[in-house]
Amino acid sequence: MTDSPPVIRNDEAGQYQLVLDDGMVAGFTEFVHDGPGRLIFPHTEIDPAFGGRGYGTALVSAAMADVAARGETVIPVCPFVVKYLKEHEVPGLKIEWKDRYVTIADEASTAGKNTAEKNPSDEGVGS
């Protein structure tokens, strides 16, 4: 993974955004408030022009670290976020797993290579 652009939390947009030097948003992971201190993460997207650079992983890593630092709880719904959290420990992060979404992420990860379905490990997931 190369050095990635900074990740900012944009509460107004409900997103953590990967922002380039020129201000362009190269990718985002959405969040929805589900009560005080609880965030649902339903979708992550990296602009296809920036795929293959590890930006998806860098984005979700920074977002989860920030959520942990704020003492908030993550409810992962996005397959990319689910997969990231299953493979990486984030110190201090509180996670509320929803079995349905873990199953969906697992199925997407093991989908045959001849399908058009995106794998949650794809950097451009959701695009």
matplotlib code that plots the C-alpha trace (Angstrom):
import matplotlib.pyplot as plt

x = [0.0, 1.3, 0.9, -2.7, -4.4, -5.9, -9.2, -11.6, -15.0, -17.7, -20.7, -22.9, -22.5, -22.4, -19.1, -15.5, -13.8, -10.4, -9.5, -6.9, -4.7, -7.0, -10.0, -11.4, -13.0, -11.4, -13.5, -15.8, -17.4, -20.9, -22.2, -25.7, -26.3, -28.3, -28.7, -26.1, -22.6, -23.7, -22.8, -24.1, -21.6, -23.7, -21.5, -17.9, -16.8, -13.5, -13.5, -12.4, -9.7, -8.0, -8.5, -5.7, -3.8, -5.0, -7.2, -10.2, -8.3, -6.6, -10.0, -11.7, -8.7, -8.6, -12.4, -12.5, -9.5, -11.4, -14.6, -12.7, -11.0, -14.5, -15.7, -18.5, -19.9, -19.7, -22.5, -20.8, -23.2, -21.0, -19.3, -15.9, -16.2, -17.3, -14.3, -11.9, -13.1, -12.9, -9.3, -8.0, -8.1, -8.8, -7.8, -10.7, -13.3, -16.7, -18.4, -22.0, -22.1, -25.2, -25.1, -27.0, -24.3, -21.4, -23.0, -23.5, -19.8, -18.6, -20.7, -19.3, -15.8, -16.2, -18.2, -16.8, -14.3, -16.5, -19.3, -19.9, -20.4, -17.8, -15.7, -15.5, -11.7, -11.9, -10.6, -13.5, -16.2, -19.5, -18.4]
y = [0.0, 3.4, 6.5, 7.4, 10.7, 11.9, 10.7, 13.2, 12.7, 14.7, 14.5, 16.6, 14.1, 11.1, 9.9, 9.4, 10.7, 10.1, 13.6, 14.4, 17.4, 19.2, 18.6, 15.8, 12.9, 9.7, 7.5, 7.3, 5.0, 6.1, 6.0, 6.5, 7.4, 4.6, 6.3, 8.0, 6.7, 4.0, 4.2, 1.8, 1.5, 0.5, 1.4, 2.0, 3.2, 4.1, 6.0, 3.4, 5.8, 5.3, 1.5, -0.9, 1.6, 0.2, 3.3, 1.2, -0.4, 2.8, 4.6, 2.0, 1.6, 5.4, 5.5, 2.6, 4.1, 7.4, 5.7, 3.8, 7.0, 8.6, 5.7, 4.9, 1.5, 0.3, -1.8, -3.1, -3.7, -2.9, -6.2, -4.4, -3.0, -6.4, -8.2, -5.5, -5.9, -9.7, -9.5, -6.6, -5.8, -2.1, -1.3, 0.0, -0.5, -1.7, -3.7, -4.9, -7.8, -8.5, -12.2, -11.5, -9.0, -11.2, -14.0, -11.8, -10.6, -14.2, -15.3, -12.4, -13.3, -16.8, -16.1, -17.8, -15.8, -16.1, -14.1, -10.4, -9.9, -7.7, -9.3, -7.2, -7.3, -5.3, -1.8, -0.4, -2.2, -0.4, 1.5]
z = [0.0, -0.9, 1.2, 1.2, 1.4, 4.7, 5.9, 7.4, 9.2, 7.5, 9.9, 7.6, 4.8, 7.1, 5.7, 6.4, 3.2, 1.6, 0.4, -2.2, -2.1, -4.6, -2.4, -4.5, -2.6, -3.8, -1.7, 1.3, 3.8, 4.9, 8.4, 9.8, 13.5, 15.3, 18.6, 20.8, 20.1, 17.6, 13.9, 11.2, 8.3, 5.2, 2.2, 1.2, -2.2, -3.9, -7.2, -9.8, -11.0, -7.6, -7.3, -6.5, -4.3, -1.0, -0.4, 0.6, 3.4, 4.5, 4.5, 6.7, 8.9, 9.7, 10.1, 12.6, 14.5, 14.8, 15.9, 18.6, 19.8, 20.1, 22.1, 19.6, 18.6, 15.0, 13.5, 10.2, 7.4, 4.4, 3.3, 2.9, 6.5, 7.8, 6.1, 7.3, 11.0, 10.8, 9.6, 11.7, 15.4, 16.1, 19.7, 21.8, 19.0, 20.1, 17.4, 17.3, 14.8, 12.9, 11.8, 8.5, 7.3, 8.3, 6.3, 3.3, 3.5, 3.8, 0.8, -1.3, -0.3, -1.5, -4.6, -7.7, -9.8, -12.8, -11.3, -11.9, -8.1, -6.4, -3.7, -0.5, -0.8, -4.0, -3.6, -5.7, -3.8, -4.2, -7.3]

ax = plt.figure().add_subplot(projection="3d")
ax.plot(x, y, z, "-o")
ax.set_aspect("equal")
plt.show()
